[in-house]
Amino acid sequence: MFSKIKKSLYQFVKALARRTVVPVASRRIEKKIRDGKDPDTMVFLSYFGIGDLLYCLSFLKEIKRVNPGKKIAVVTLEKYRNIVESFDAYDRTEYIPNCGGGGNIFLWFQLRSLKAHLVHARELFDDGIIIEPFSVLALTDNILEKKIDYMTAKRGLFGLSDDAPIQYHALKSAPVKSIPDFESNCARTVVLNPYSNSATLSAAGEAFFEEVCRLLKSRAYTVYTNAVKDQRPVAGSLVLRCSLEEMLGIAERIPLVVSLRSGLLDLLVPTGVNMFVIYNRLWHYIPANMKGWNCPGKVREIYYEEKPEDTERLMTEFKRYLDELGM
């Protein structure tokens, strides 16, 4: 009971902040950009998850092209160095110590981290404008009401054309060592990803992943759960713990990833892997849908409202999707 009350209170405070504190900061940043008051250096700060970082980097090449007199700098966490260095659209990078991040930590810690990283970025670039694109785009006024996705919002914010190209990362995949006999079994392997920094799996979602695992195993697929640290695998599945580079290597060969919306999916887009994605937050489903990435793989996205009966609806959609894939 206490955990449910704490969760409800946290969600209320977080929603209140999205409606009040952060939109005000977002408007101020956007006004500086549009008024042309920004200095020669545009500093893009990304300090939370992989998805946030890739959204930050996806248009830098185009932003630099349409602003030839501007310098582009990226400030992010040390653990993302390899991802950042797979891009080529910046003039300078700075890396800050790793820290906790994502939507499931307490809001006060998020805001404290934001303040600390903004101060650090300002010390590094005292003559540049600091832009934290994910918050600006995700939390500006009416993004949900207008049903604007992040990619569309970013194009508008930086004056890019509607067909401005997206740049994928070029992080190299690593040989697969975490899955035994992977080369001979990859076509019959599916990875589940029920964890996310920005969403918590509900009872309906947990039941869905367990049903998915049973169904796939009945069709002679080997099922793994991608897990880090103390995360538990879905009941009936095998645990998979590997680096991001190895996960890319896995995704390049397997037919399907089934996932709660997570930044890992943004990383996997260039592999072309098919994805079945579920959302239990409307403020993820509308702005953070995968359509903006122009995914080469076949992606099916479903929003559910965390009701027990939604498990059956999700399974109906999933079975239909498997039929379309010939699985």
N, C-alpha and C positions, 0 to 999 in steps of 0.2 A: 504493500500500500504506500509506504513512504517513498519508494523509488518511483512509483507512478506520479505521486504529487510533485516530487522534485523534477521529473521529466516534463510535466505539464507546465510548471512554473518557469523552467528554463526556456521552453518553447514560446511561452507568452512574452518573456523579457526579450528574447531574440527577435520575435516578430515586431515588438514595439520599437526596438532599435532600428530594424530595417525600415520602419515607417517614419522615423524621426531623425535620429542622430546621423546615420550614414547618408541618407539622401541629401541632407544639408551640406555635408562635406563634399559629396559628389558634385552637387551643383556648383560649388565654389571652384573645384578643379576644372569642370567643364567650361565655366565662364572664363577662366584664365586662358584655356586653350583657344576658345572661340574669339576672344578679344585680342588675340595676337600678342599677349603680354609675356609669353613664355620666352626664356632666354635661348641661347644657341643649342643647349643640350637638353634633350628629353630623356629623363631617367625613368625607366620602367621598373617598378618594384614589385616583386612577386615572392611571397614568403610563406605560403601555406602549402597546398597540395600540388600534385603533378598536373592535374587538370587546370588549375589556376595558372600555372606557369605556361602551359602550352597555349592557353587562350591569350596570354600576354604576348607570346612570341609569334603567334601565327600570322600577324599582319605587319610585323616590323619591317620586313623587306619592302612592302608596298608603301608604308608610311615614310620610309627613308627615300623611296623613289620620288614621291610627290612633294617631299620637303628636302630638296638637295642641299640646302644650306644648313640643315640641322644635323647635329651629332646625336646618335642613339646610344644610350647606356642601359645596361641591365644589371640590376642588383637582386640577387636571390640567394637561396640557401646553398651551402657548400655541397650537400648531397646531390644537388641537381647539376653539378658542373658538367658532367658528360652530356646531358641533354642540351644544355645551353650551347656547348661548344660544337654541337652538331648543326647549329644554325650559322648563318654568315651575314646577318643583317644588322650588326651592331658595331660600334666603334670602341666600346670599352665594357668590361664586365668587372663586377666586384662581388665577392662571395662572403656571406655572413654565416656565423655559426649555426648549426642545425638546432631547431627547436621544435616543440610540439606544435601541431597545427591542425586545421580542419574544423568542421562544424560541430563536432561532438564534445569539444572541450568547452569549459565555461566561458561565457561571453566576456567576463572581466579580463580573463587571460588573453583572449583574442585582441581586445582593445589595448591591453598593456603591450602585447607583442607588436601591434600595429604602431603604437606610439614610439616604442624603442627602435623599430626598424626605420620609421620615418626620420627620426632624429639621426640615426646612423647614416642614412642615405644623404641627409642634408649636410652632414659633416664631410662626406666624400665629395659632394657636388654642391658647393655653396652657391654656384652660379647657374644651377639648372632647375627646371621645374620637375618636381617629383610626381609621378603618375602611378597610381595603384590601379591598373585597368580593370581587374576583376571586380572590385567593389564598385568602381564607377559604373561599369556596364550592368552589373547584376542588380544594383540597388537604386539606380536612378528612378525618378518618379514614373509611375504608370507602366513600367516594363511588363508587369503581369497583365494589367488591364488592356494594354495595347497588343499583347501577345507577341512581343518582340524578342527574338532570340539574341544571344550574345554577339554573334557574328554580324547580324544586321545592325545592332546598336553600335558596335565598334566602327563599322563603315561610316555610319552617320556622324559619330563623335569626331572622327579624324578626317572627315571630308573625303572619304574614298568612294569610288564608284560602286554601284551595286554588284558589278561583276569583278571587283578587285580580287585577285588570286590569293588563295591561302597557301602558306608555306608549311609543309609537314616537317617534322624533325627528321634528321638523318642518322639517328643513333643506330649503331651496328648491333645486330643480334649476336648472341653467343651460342656456342654449341650446347645442346640439351644434355645435361648430365643428371638432372633430378628425377627423371622418369625412366625407369628401366626399359630397355628394348624399345625406345621411343621410335626409332626409324622404321621398325617393322609394324608398329602399332599406332602410329600417329593418326592415320585415317579413321581409327575407331576410338579416338580419345577426345573427351570433352572436358573443358575446365569451367568450374563454377566459381563465381566471385561474389559472395554474399555480403562483403564488407565494404564500407565506404567511410571516408573522413567526414563527409557532409550529410550523411543520413544514417539512421539506425534501423535495422531490420525489424519489422513488426512480426507479431505472431503469424499473421496471414502470409507474410513474405517468407518466414522460416518454414512454414508448412509447404509453401510452393516449392522451395529448393529441395526439400526432402522428397516431394512427389516427383520432381524432375529427375532426381538421382535414381529413384526406383524405376521410372519409365525408361531412362536411357540404358540402365543396366539390363533391363528385360529385353532390350534390343541389341544386346551384346556390345555396348560401348563401355570403355573404362572411364570412370568419372573421378576427377580430382577437384579438390577445393583449394584455391589459392589462399594462403593464410600467412600472416606474419606474426612474429612474437607469440603471444599466448592465444591467438585466435584458433577456434576449434573447427575442424572440417565438418561439412554437412554430414549428417548421419548416413552411413552406408558408402561414403566416398573415401578416397585416399587423400592424404594431405600433400600439398605441394608448397614447398618453400624454396624460392629461387630469386635470383637477381632480376632487375628489370630487363637487362640485356638477354638473359636466358628466357624470360617470359616472351620477349619478342620472337625469339627462335621457335618457341612452342607455338605461338599464334600463327606464325608463317606456315605451319604444317597441319594444324588440326582443323576440323570442319566448323567448330562452333565454340563460342564463349557465352555463357548465361550469367548475367550479372545484375546486381543492384547498380544504379547509376553511380559511377565512380570515375575519378580522374585516370585510372588505369586504362579505361576504354579510349580516352583521347590519345594515349600513348600507343595503343594497338591499332588505331585507324589505318596507318600506312601498310600494315601487314595484309590487309584485305580479308581478315577473318570475319566470318559471319557472327553477328551478335544479336542475342535476345536480351533486351534491357527493360528492367522494371523500375518504376519511379513511385515512391510513396510520399513525395513532396511536390505540390503543384508549382512551387517556386523553383523546382529543378526541371520539371517536365516542360514548362513553357520556354524559359530562357536557355536552359542547358541541354536541349535536345540535340541529337547527333546529326541532324540534317545539315547544319551549317558546315560540317566537315566534308561534305560530298564524299561520303565513305565509299570506297571501292567494293567492300563486302556488302552482303545483304543484311540490313539492320531492321529489326522490328522493335518498336518501343511501346510500352504499355504503362499507363498510369492507373494505380489502384488506390483506394481510400482506406486501407488498413482494416477492412471488415473481414470477418471469418469467411463469408460467402465469396469474397473476392479470390480466394485460392482456387476455387473451381473455375472462375472466369479466366484467371491467368493460365490455368492448365489447358483450357479449351483453346485459347489463343496459341499456346505453345505447341500443342499437338498439330494445329493447322500449319504453324510455321515449319515444323519438322517435315510435314508432308510436302510443303513447297520446296524444301531443301533436298527432298528425296532421302531423308534419314529415317 
